[in-house]
Amino acid sequence: MLHTAIPWEYLPQELGLGFGMTCWRTLRDWNDAGVWQRLHEILLGKLPATD
């Protein structure tokens, strides 16, 4: 069975993203704040201009 993800705690420190739980909390907070929804709306709004 293929596995495409790694546990947050195994996120390589070399990436400079902080600790796994810090990344998880940041993504959770962005989701709660509607960041992803707003980003999606902005990108959809730009689609007509790109033909």
PDB file with one MODEL, atoms N, CA, C and O in Angstrom:
MODEL        1
ATOM      1  N   MET A   1       0.851  -1.179   0.000  1.00  0.00           N
ATOM      2  CA  MET A   1       0.000   0.000   0.000  1.00  0.00           C
ATOM      3  C   MET A   1       0.890   1.233   0.000  1.00  0.00           C
ATOM      4  O   MET A   1       1.851   1.314   0.766  1.00  0.00           O
ATOM      5  N   LEU A   2       0.572   2.184  -0.853  1.00  0.00           N
ATOM      6  CA  LEU A   2       1.349   3.409  -0.916  1.00  0.00           C
ATOM      7  C   LEU A   2       0.964   4.342   0.220  1.00  0.00           C
ATOM      8  O   LEU A   2      -0.189   4.408   0.648  1.00  0.00           O
ATOM      9  N   HIS A   3       1.964   5.052   0.684  1.00  0.00           N
ATOM     10  CA  HIS A   3       1.743   6.021   1.762  1.00  0.00           C
ATOM     11  C   HIS A   3       2.351   7.333   1.306  1.00  0.00           C
ATOM     12  O   HIS A   3       3.560   7.394   1.081  1.00  0.00           O
ATOM     13  N   THR A   4       1.564   8.377   1.161  1.00  0.00           N
ATOM     14  CA  THR A   4       2.058   9.624   0.586  1.00  0.00           C
ATOM     15  C   THR A   4       2.318  10.717   1.609  1.00  0.00           C
ATOM     16  O   THR A   4       2.677  11.831   1.228  1.00  0.00           O
ATOM     17  N   ALA A   5       2.153  10.443   2.858  1.00  0.00           N
ATOM     18  CA  ALA A   5       2.346  11.474   3.874  1.00  0.00           C
ATOM     19  C   ALA A   5       3.280  10.959   4.968  1.00  0.00           C
ATOM     20  O   ALA A   5       3.520   9.758   5.093  1.00  0.00           O
ATOM     21  N   ILE A   6       3.788  11.880   5.736  1.00  0.00           N
ATOM     22  CA  ILE A   6       4.609  11.509   6.885  1.00  0.00           C
ATOM     23  C   ILE A   6       3.968  12.127   8.125  1.00  0.00           C
ATOM     24  O   ILE A   6       3.276  13.140   8.023  1.00  0.00           O
ATOM     25  N   PRO A   7       4.189  11.538   9.276  1.00  0.00           N
ATOM     26  CA  PRO A   7       3.679  12.167  10.501  1.00  0.00           C
ATOM     27  C   PRO A   7       4.325  13.541  10.688  1.00  0.00           C
ATOM     28  O   PRO A   7       5.489  13.737  10.337  1.00  0.00           O
ATOM     29  N   TRP A   8       3.579  14.472  11.231  1.00  0.00           N
ATOM     30  CA  TRP A   8       4.083  15.832  11.427  1.00  0.00           C
ATOM     31  C   TRP A   8       5.411  15.852  12.179  1.00  0.00           C
ATOM     32  O   TRP A   8       6.282  16.668  11.877  1.00  0.00           O
ATOM     33  N   GLU A   9       5.567  14.970  13.143  1.00  0.00           N
ATOM     34  CA  GLU A   9       6.794  14.993  13.955  1.00  0.00           C
ATOM     35  C   GLU A   9       8.027  14.548  13.170  1.00  0.00           C
ATOM     36  O   GLU A   9       9.152  14.745  13.631  1.00  0.00           O
ATOM     37  N   TYR A  10       7.835  13.955  11.998  1.00  0.00           N
ATOM     38  CA  TYR A  10       8.963  13.521  11.168  1.00  0.00           C
ATOM     39  C   TYR A  10       9.294  14.510  10.052  1.00  0.00           C
ATOM     40  O   TYR A  10      10.125  14.223   9.189  1.00  0.00           O
ATOM     41  N   LEU A  11       8.648  15.668  10.070  1.00  0.00           N
ATOM     42  CA  LEU A  11       8.937  16.685   9.076  1.00  0.00           C
ATOM     43  C   LEU A  11      10.407  17.086   9.184  1.00  0.00           C
ATOM     44  O   LEU A  11      10.856  17.477  10.262  1.00  0.00           O
ATOM     45  N   PRO A  12      11.167  16.996   8.087  1.00  0.00           N
ATOM     46  CA  PRO A  12      12.605  17.275   8.152  1.00  0.00           C
ATOM     47  C   PRO A  12      12.896  18.711   8.590  1.00  0.00           C
ATOM     48  O   PRO A  12      12.360  19.658   8.016  1.00  0.00           O
ATOM     49  N   GLN A  13      13.734  18.868   9.592  1.00  0.00           N
ATOM     50  CA  GLN A  13      14.115  20.182  10.095  1.00  0.00           C
ATOM     51  C   GLN A  13      14.873  20.987   9.038  1.00  0.00           C
ATOM     52  O   GLN A  13      14.871  22.217   9.075  1.00  0.00           O
ATOM     53  N   GLU A  14      15.519  20.295   8.097  1.00  0.00           N
ATOM     54  CA  GLU A  14      16.283  20.960   7.053  1.00  0.00           C
ATOM     55  C   GLU A  14      15.408  21.835   6.156  1.00  0.00           C
ATOM     56  O   GLU A  14      15.908  22.731   5.475  1.00  0.00           O
ATOM     57  N   LEU A  15      14.116  21.575   6.160  1.00  0.00           N
ATOM     58  CA  LEU A  15      13.210  22.373   5.343  1.00  0.00           C
ATOM     59  C   LEU A  15      13.021  23.775   5.914  1.00  0.00           C
ATOM     60  O   LEU A  15      12.560  24.679   5.218  1.00  0.00           O
ATOM     61  N   GLY A  16      13.377  23.947   7.177  1.00  0.00           N
ATOM     62  CA  GLY A  16      13.252  25.253   7.807  1.00  0.00           C
ATOM     63  C   GLY A  16      11.823  25.660   8.109  1.00  0.00           C
ATOM     64  O   GLY A  16      11.517  26.849   8.202  1.00  0.00           O
ATOM     65  N   LEU A  17      10.956  24.686   8.263  1.00  0.00           N
ATOM     66  CA  LEU A  17       9.544  24.967   8.512  1.00  0.00           C
ATOM     67  C   LEU A  17       9.172  24.913   9.987  1.00  0.00           C
ATOM     68  O   LEU A  17       8.003  25.080  10.336  1.00  0.00           O
ATOM     69  N   GLY A  18      10.135  24.686  10.841  1.00  0.00           N
ATOM     70  CA  GLY A  18       9.833  24.543  12.255  1.00  0.00           C
ATOM     71  C   GLY A  18       9.503  23.111  12.582  1.00  0.00           C
ATOM     72  O   GLY A  18       9.654  22.214  11.752  1.00  0.00           O
ATOM     73  N   PHE A  19       9.057  22.909  13.786  1.00  0.00           N
ATOM     74  CA  PHE A  19       8.679  21.569  14.223  1.00  0.00           C
ATOM     75  C   PHE A  19       7.338  21.182  13.628  1.00  0.00           C
ATOM     76  O   PHE A  19       6.516  22.037  13.298  1.00  0.00           O
ATOM     77  N   GLY A  20       7.132  19.891  13.498  1.00  0.00           N
ATOM     78  CA  GLY A  20       5.906  19.382  12.890  1.00  0.00           C
ATOM     79  C   GLY A  20       4.642  19.913  13.506  1.00  0.00           C
ATOM     80  O   GLY A  20       3.721  20.305  12.789  1.00  0.00           O
ATOM     81  N   MET A  21       4.575  19.937  14.826  1.00  0.00           N
ATOM     82  CA  MET A  21       3.354  20.419  15.478  1.00  0.00           C
ATOM     83  C   MET A  21       3.150  21.912  15.229  1.00  0.00           C
ATOM     84  O   MET A  21       2.011  22.374  15.160  1.00  0.00           O
ATOM     85  N   THR A  22       4.234  22.667  15.094  1.00  0.00           N
ATOM     86  CA  THR A  22       4.118  24.088  14.779  1.00  0.00           C
ATOM     87  C   THR A  22       3.494  24.262  13.397  1.00  0.00           C
ATOM     88  O   THR A  22       2.612  25.101  13.214  1.00  0.00           O
ATOM     89  N   CYS A  23       3.942  23.482  12.440  1.00  0.00           N
ATOM     90  CA  CYS A  23       3.367  23.526  11.095  1.00  0.00           C
ATOM     91  C   CYS A  23       1.896  23.135  11.131  1.00  0.00           C
ATOM     92  O   CYS A  23       1.059  23.780  10.500  1.00  0.00           O
ATOM     93  N   TRP A  24       1.591  22.096  11.859  1.00  0.00           N
ATOM     94  CA  TRP A  24       0.206  21.625  11.945  1.00  0.00           C
ATOM     95  C   TRP A  24      -0.679  22.715  12.543  1.00  0.00           C
ATOM     96  O   TRP A  24      -1.763  22.987  12.027  1.00  0.00           O
ATOM     97  N   ARG A  25      -0.224  23.337  13.624  1.00  0.00           N
ATOM     98  CA  ARG A  25      -1.012  24.398  14.261  1.00  0.00           C
ATOM     99  C   ARG A  25      -1.195  25.588  13.325  1.00  0.00           C
ATOM    100  O   ARG A  25      -2.277  26.173  13.268  1.00  0.00           O
ATOM    101  N   THR A  26      -0.143  25.946  12.592  1.00  0.00           N
ATOM    102  CA  THR A  26      -0.243  27.067  11.656  1.00  0.00           C
ATOM    103  C   THR A  26      -1.276  26.779  10.579  1.00  0.00           C
ATOM    104  O   THR A  26      -2.119  27.627  10.286  1.00  0.00           O
ATOM    105  N   LEU A  27      -1.220  25.591   9.986  1.00  0.00           N
ATOM    106  CA  LEU A  27      -2.196  25.222   8.962  1.00  0.00           C
ATOM    107  C   LEU A  27      -3.607  25.176   9.536  1.00  0.00           C
ATOM    108  O   LEU A  27      -4.558  25.594   8.877  1.00  0.00           O
ATOM    109  N   ARG A  28      -3.748  24.677  10.749  1.00  0.00           N
ATOM    110  CA  ARG A  28      -5.061  24.641  11.407  1.00  0.00           C
ATOM    111  C   ARG A  28      -5.587  26.052  11.612  1.00  0.00           C
ATOM    112  O   ARG A  28      -6.756  26.328  11.345  1.00  0.00           O
ATOM    113  N   ASP A  29      -4.721  26.951  12.088  1.00  0.00           N
ATOM    114  CA  ASP A  29      -5.132  28.333  12.338  1.00  0.00           C
ATOM    115  C   ASP A  29      -5.507  29.045  11.039  1.00  0.00           C
ATOM    116  O   ASP A  29      -6.476  29.803  10.998  1.00  0.00           O
ATOM    117  N   TRP A  30      -4.729  28.796   9.970  1.00  0.00           N
ATOM    118  CA  TRP A  30      -5.048  29.394   8.679  1.00  0.00           C
ATOM    119  C   TRP A  30      -6.396  28.893   8.184  1.00  0.00           C
ATOM    120  O   TRP A  30      -7.193  29.659   7.643  1.00  0.00           O
ATOM    121  N   ASN A  31      -6.642  27.608   8.373  1.00  0.00           N
ATOM    122  CA  ASN A  31      -7.921  27.048   7.963  1.00  0.00           C
ATOM    123  C   ASN A  31      -9.061  27.693   8.754  1.00  0.00           C
ATOM    124  O   ASN A  31     -10.074  28.088   8.178  1.00  0.00           O
ATOM    125  N   ASP A  32      -8.896  27.798  10.062  1.00  0.00           N
ATOM    126  CA  ASP A  32      -9.929  28.396  10.906  1.00  0.00           C
ATOM    127  C   ASP A  32     -10.179  29.861  10.549  1.00  0.00           C
ATOM    128  O   ASP A  32     -11.300  30.353  10.675  1.00  0.00           O
ATOM    129  N   ALA A  33      -9.126  30.553  10.101  1.00  0.00           N
ATOM    130  CA  ALA A  33      -9.239  31.971   9.745  1.00  0.00           C
ATOM    131  C   ALA A  33      -9.771  32.183   8.324  1.00  0.00           C
ATOM    132  O   ALA A  33      -9.993  33.322   7.912  1.00  0.00           O
ATOM    133  N   GLY A  34      -9.976  31.097   7.573  1.00  0.00           N
ATOM    134  CA  GLY A  34     -10.512  31.204   6.228  1.00  0.00           C
ATOM    135  C   GLY A  34      -9.473  31.543   5.170  1.00  0.00           C
ATOM    136  O   GLY A  34      -9.833  31.946   4.064  1.00  0.00           O
ATOM    137  N   VAL A  35      -8.205  31.390   5.484  1.00  0.00           N
ATOM    138  CA  VAL A  35      -7.136  31.725   4.531  1.00  0.00           C
ATOM    139  C   VAL A  35      -7.264  30.907   3.257  1.00  0.00           C
ATOM    140  O   VAL A  35      -7.179  31.464   2.162  1.00  0.00           O
ATOM    141  N   TRP A  36      -7.465  29.612   3.371  1.00  0.00           N
ATOM    142  CA  TRP A  36      -7.513  28.754   2.185  1.00  0.00           C
ATOM    143  C   TRP A  36      -8.730  29.074   1.322  1.00  0.00           C
ATOM    144  O   TRP A  36      -8.642  29.077   0.095  1.00  0.00           O
ATOM    145  N   GLN A  37      -9.858  29.340   1.962  1.00  0.00           N
ATOM    146  CA  GLN A  37     -11.061  29.693   1.206  1.00  0.00           C
ATOM    147  C   GLN A  37     -10.844  31.006   0.459  1.00  0.00           C
ATOM    148  O   GLN A  37     -11.199  31.119  -0.714  1.00  0.00           O
ATOM    149  N   ARG A  38     -10.270  31.986   1.127  1.00  0.00           N
ATOM    150  CA  ARG A  38     -10.021  33.283   0.486  1.00  0.00           C
ATOM    151  C   ARG A  38      -9.025  33.132  -0.668  1.00  0.00           C
ATOM    152  O   ARG A  38      -9.225  33.712  -1.735  1.00  0.00           O
ATOM    153  N   LEU A  39      -7.965  32.365  -0.464  1.00  0.00           N
ATOM    154  CA  LEU A  39      -6.991  32.127  -1.524  1.00  0.00           C
ATOM    155  C   LEU A  39      -7.659  31.469  -2.735  1.00  0.00           C
ATOM    156  O   LEU A  39      -7.397  31.838  -3.880  1.00  0.00           O
ATOM    157  N   HIS A  40      -8.510  30.505  -2.467  1.00  0.00           N
ATOM    158  CA  HIS A  40      -9.246  29.822  -3.531  1.00  0.00           C
ATOM    159  C   HIS A  40     -10.099  30.821  -4.313  1.00  0.00           C
ATOM    160  O   HIS A  40     -10.121  30.790  -5.543  1.00  0.00           O
ATOM    161  N   GLU A  41     -10.797  31.703  -3.605  1.00  0.00           N
ATOM    162  CA  GLU A  41     -11.648  32.701  -4.256  1.00  0.00           C
ATOM    163  C   GLU A  41     -10.828  33.667  -5.107  1.00  0.00           C
ATOM    164  O   GLU A  41     -11.233  34.020  -6.214  1.00  0.00           O
ATOM    165  N   ILE A  42      -9.684  34.091  -4.593  1.00  0.00           N
ATOM    166  CA  ILE A  42      -8.818  35.008  -5.344  1.00  0.00           C
ATOM    167  C   ILE A  42      -8.331  34.353  -6.629  1.00  0.00           C
ATOM    168  O   ILE A  42      -8.368  34.962  -7.698  1.00  0.00           O
ATOM    169  N   LEU A  43      -7.876  33.110  -6.519  1.00  0.00           N
ATOM    170  CA  LEU A  43      -7.382  32.406  -7.707  1.00  0.00           C
ATOM    171  C   LEU A  43      -8.492  32.181  -8.731  1.00  0.00           C
ATOM    172  O   LEU A  43      -8.267  32.326  -9.932  1.00  0.00           O
ATOM    173  N   LEU A  44      -9.685  31.828  -8.259  1.00  0.00           N
ATOM    174  CA  LEU A  44     -10.806  31.650  -9.183  1.00  0.00           C
ATOM    175  C   LEU A  44     -11.153  32.962  -9.882  1.00  0.00           C
ATOM    176  O   LEU A  44     -11.542  32.969 -11.051  1.00  0.00           O
ATOM    177  N   GLY A  45     -11.010  34.067  -9.159  1.00  0.00           N
ATOM    178  CA  GLY A  45     -11.287  35.375  -9.752  1.00  0.00           C
ATOM    179  C   GLY A  45     -10.294  35.753 -10.826  1.00  0.00           C
ATOM    180  O   GLY A  45     -10.622  36.530 -11.723  1.00  0.00           O
ATOM    181  N   LYS A  46      -9.091  35.223 -10.757  1.00  0.00           N
ATOM    182  CA  LYS A  46      -8.065  35.541 -11.746  1.00  0.00           C
ATOM    183  C   LYS A  46      -8.152  34.651 -12.988  1.00  0.00           C
ATOM    184  O   LYS A  46      -7.549  34.975 -14.011  1.00  0.00           O
ATOM    185  N   LEU A  47      -8.870  33.568 -12.924  1.00  0.00           N
ATOM    186  CA  LEU A  47      -8.964  32.645 -14.054  1.00  0.00           C
ATOM    187  C   LEU A  47      -9.499  33.285 -15.339  1.00  0.00           C
ATOM    188  O   LEU A  47      -8.923  33.055 -16.402  1.00  0.00           O
ATOM    189  N   PRO A  48     -10.559  34.067 -15.288  1.00  0.00           N
ATOM    190  CA  PRO A  48     -11.058  34.657 -16.542  1.00  0.00           C
ATOM    191  C   PRO A  48     -10.026  35.532 -17.242  1.00  0.00           C
ATOM    192  O   PRO A  48     -10.013  35.599 -18.471  1.00  0.00           O
ATOM    193  N   ALA A  49      -9.173  36.194 -16.492  1.00  0.00           N
ATOM    194  CA  ALA A  49      -8.157  37.071 -17.079  1.00  0.00           C
ATOM    195  C   ALA A  49      -7.063  36.268 -17.790  1.00  0.00           C
ATOM    196  O   ALA A  49      -6.353  36.795 -18.645  1.00  0.00           O
ATOM    197  N   THR A  50      -6.940  35.009 -17.434  1.00  0.00           N
ATOM    198  CA  THR A  50      -5.898  34.184 -18.063  1.00  0.00           C
ATOM    199  C   THR A  50      -6.407  33.433 -19.284  1.00  0.00           C
ATOM    200  O   THR A  50      -5.666  32.704 -19.943  1.00  0.00           O
ATOM    201  N   ASP A  51      -7.690  33.630 -19.569  1.00  0.00           N
ATOM    202  CA  ASP A  51      -8.327  33.000 -20.717  1.00  0.00           C
ATOM    203  C   ASP A  51      -8.325  31.505 -20.578  1.00  0.00           C
ATOM    204  O   ASP A  51      -8.823  30.803 -21.458  1.00  0.00           O
TER     205      ASP A  51
ENDMDL
END
